[in-house]
Amino acid sequence: MFNDVHFSIMIATGIIFLLLIAVLNSMLYKPLIKFMDSRDLTIKNDEERMKKNSDDISNVEIELEKIHIQTRDEINQIKLKAIEEAKIKQEKELSARKKELEEQMIVFLKSLKEKEKELKEEMSLKMPEFKQSFKQSLNRI
């Protein structure tokens, strides 16, 4: 059964097989494994960069929210300040207008009193005429 088998051919085949494995190992498997390790390292680095970018984005969003809140507060403060200034200005204008109207009222009352005095004097001067006219009216009745 094993009469056809030559040990020298088997040994040569074994040696060729081992040489083929050595050549394939050095020319195919080592570069392939090196490429796969390099690819794994690149993927790992990309994942780390992506995580860092995601953290940076989260930090930027938090910072933007803080800035948004701060800006809203500043806007509200500016509005309140403008409202207060407008109220103060309005109160000053109302006070000035009230004072002006009071002065006009005083002048008007003085002129009214003067006219009252004039009318009283005029009436007292014309009183004898009224009396005379009244008596004549009574006499006619």
Secondary structure, DSSP 8 states (H G I E B T S, - for coil): --SS--HHHHHHHHHHHHHHHHHHIIIIIHHHHHHHHHHHHHHHHHHHHHHHHHHHHHHHHHHHHHHHHHHHHHHHHHHHHHHHHHHHHHHHHHHHHHHHHHHHHHHHHHHHHHHHHHHHHHHHHHHHHHHHHHHHHHHH-
